[in-house]
């Protein structure tokens, strides 16, 4: 029993460490990008993406508290917002892209439960898309790619909102059916 608690504590510590690394990577990306160190910028995007995958695997293995789930989402938001803010300042994307990604993060927080974040199936891919779009923009910062990223982002945002709406509709309906049984 004591070794299980020790293992769980080490797992939670590892998860927190990985999430903390992603926060640090946001600052390192800002430094590299502002100094036009493109290879380092790309390295930090790839590293942030892998830390996101790693903390997900660790969370599933060790279990994660609601606060941990929210810290993961906040670290993702901080990293992605840092990246796309710099892209906006560089003239690669319009300001409303930041507004849209911020609104999507806000709807995740507002529509999630206090006890545990609620993930919808499409929302997971939304975050993956943003990491991949970050790397692609660094590799090929051309208008054609940026327009494609914007169109895909709008489509994914609509799909995520629809998926989340259906998820909550089904839960609400299931709850009513359960009460009536």
Number of C-alpha atoms within 10 A of each C-alpha: 6 7 8 9 10 11 13 16 13 13 19 21 12 17 25 18 14 23 25 15 16 25 19 16 23 24 16 16 24 18 14 18 21 13 11 11 12 15 13 16 25 20 15 24 26 16 15 26 21 15 21 23 14 16 24 18 13 17 20 10 12 16 16 19 14 15 13 19 18 18 15 23 19 16 22 24 21 17 25 23 19 18 23 22 19 17 20 16 11 12 11 18 21 16 14 11 18 18 12 14 21 15 13 19 18 13 13 21 16 12 15 16 11 12 9 14 19 20 14 19 13 17 21 11 13 19 19 14 16 21 22 16 22 22 20 16 20 18 12 11 15 12 13 9 15 18 13 11 21 16 12 15 19 14 11 17 19 14 16 21 17 13 16 22 14 13 16 14 12 12 12 12 12 12 11 11 10 9 8 7 5
